């Protein structure tokens, strides 16, 4: 899932141009936001649990911006939240399959049909330093468990 991608959501023919990692980001936030908001470290942990890989900085930054542009996420300095639209979508997917990988596949098919929000959104940026620190903190947590 690694690769270079723009954080600015690209739109063509009234549609957000999603990337293959965007369903992974959405499912990770959904998995990690059971208390309402999802901090970056929890997103990284949930992504690793779902896909057995560390989601890249570009995948997070680009995915968050594209998903927000589609009205599925909101973000603040405290973290990420699913919108009611995203919750309804994910409940529908969950009724069809409880497997995150099957839900990912369904999202890959569904996301391209979403129209972008009409209002302008601020772009969310993830600094490379903060990303590296958060991944390192997450990786260190494995050494502290008993």
C-alpha positions in Angstrom: 0.0 0.0 0.0 3.0 2.3 0.0 3.3 5.0 -2.6 3.4 8.7 -3.2 0.0 10.4 -3.2 -1.3 13.9 -2.9 -3.0 15.0 0.3 -5.3 17.2 -1.7 -8.4 15.3 -2.7 -8.6 15.2 -6.5 -12.0 15.4 -8.1 -13.0 14.3 -11.6 -16.5 14.4 -13.0 -18.0 15.3 -9.6 -16.4 12.4 -7.8 -13.6 12.1 -5.3 -10.7 10.0 -6.8 -10.1 7.5 -4.0 -7.0 5.4 -3.7 -6.7 1.7 -2.8 -5.7 2.4 0.8 -8.6 4.7 1.6 -11.0 1.8 2.7 -8.2 0.6 5.0 -7.9 4.1 6.6 -11.7 4.3 7.0 -12.0 0.8 8.5 -9.0 1.5 10.8 -10.6 4.7 12.1 -13.9 2.9 12.6 -12.2 0.1 14.5 -10.3 2.5 16.7 -13.0 5.1 17.3 -15.2 3.2 19.7 -14.9 6.1 22.2 -15.9 8.7 19.6 -12.5 9.9 18.4 -9.5 8.1 17.1 -6.0 9.3 17.7 -3.2 8.7 15.2 -1.6 5.9 17.3 -4.9 4.0 17.5 -5.4 4.4 13.7 -2.0 2.9 13.1 -2.6 0.0 15.5 -6.0 -0.7 14.0 -4.6 -0.6 10.5 -1.9 -3.1 11.5 -4.5 -5.4 13.0 -6.6 -5.3 9.9 -3.9 -5.6 7.3 -0.8 -6.8 9.2 1.1 -3.8 7.9 1.9 -0.2 9.0 -0.1 2.3 7.0 2.1 4.9 5.4 2.1 8.6 6.1 0.9 9.3 2.6 -1.9 6.8 2.9 -3.1 8.4 6.1 -2.8 12.0 5.0 -4.3 11.4 1.6 -7.0 9.0 2.9 -8.1 11.3 5.6 -8.5 14.2 3.2 -10.3 12.3 0.5 -12.6 10.6 3.1 -13.4 14.0 4.7 -14.1 15.5 1.3 -16.6 12.7 0.7 -18.3 13.5 4.0 -17.2 10.4 5.8 -14.7 11.8 8.3 -14.1 14.8 10.4 -10.8 15.7 12.0 -9.5 17.9 14.7 -6.3 18.2 16.8 -7.7 15.5 19.0 -8.1 13.0 16.2 -10.5 11.6 13.7 -14.3 10.9 13.9 -16.7 9.1 11.6 -19.6 11.1 10.4 -23.2 9.8 10.7 -23.0 9.1 7.0 -19.9 6.9 7.5 -21.5 5.1 10.5 -24.6 4.3 8.4 -22.4 3.0 5.6 -20.3 0.8 7.9 -23.4 -0.6 9.7 -24.7 -1.6 6.3 -21.4 -3.3 5.4 -21.3 -5.0 8.8 -24.7 -6.5 8.2 -23.3 -8.1 5.0 -20.0 -9.3 6.4 -18.1 -9.0 9.7 -14.8 -9.6 7.9 -12.8 -6.4 7.7 -11.2 -7.6 4.4 -14.6 -8.2 2.9 -15.8 -4.8 4.1 -12.6 -3.3 2.5 -13.5 -4.9 -0.8 -17.1 -3.6 -0.6 -15.8 -0.1 0.2 -13.5 -0.3 -2.9 -16.6 -0.8 -5.0 -18.8 1.8 -3.2 -16.4 4.8 -2.5 -16.1 5.8 -6.2 -19.8 6.5 -6.3 -19.7 9.2 -3.6 -19.9 12.8 -4.6 -17.7 15.4 -2.8 -19.1 17.8 -0.3 -19.9 21.2 -1.8 -18.3 23.2 1.0 -14.5 23.8 1.1 -12.7 21.8 3.7 -9.3 22.6 5.3 -6.6 20.1 4.3 -5.4 17.9 7.1 -1.6 17.5 7.2 0.5 14.9 9.0 4.1 15.9 9.6 6.7 13.3 8.8 8.3 13.8 12.2 5.0 13.2 14.1 4.2 10.2 12.0 7.6 8.6 12.6 7.4 9.3 16.3 3.9 7.8 16.5 4.9 4.6 14.6 8.0 4.3 16.8 5.9 4.6 19.9 3.4 2.0 18.6 6.3 -0.4 17.8 7.9 0.1 21.2 4.6 -0.9 22.9 5.2 -4.5 21.8 8.2 -4.6 24.1 6.3 -3.5 27.2 3.5 -6.2 27.1 3.8 -9.2 29.4 
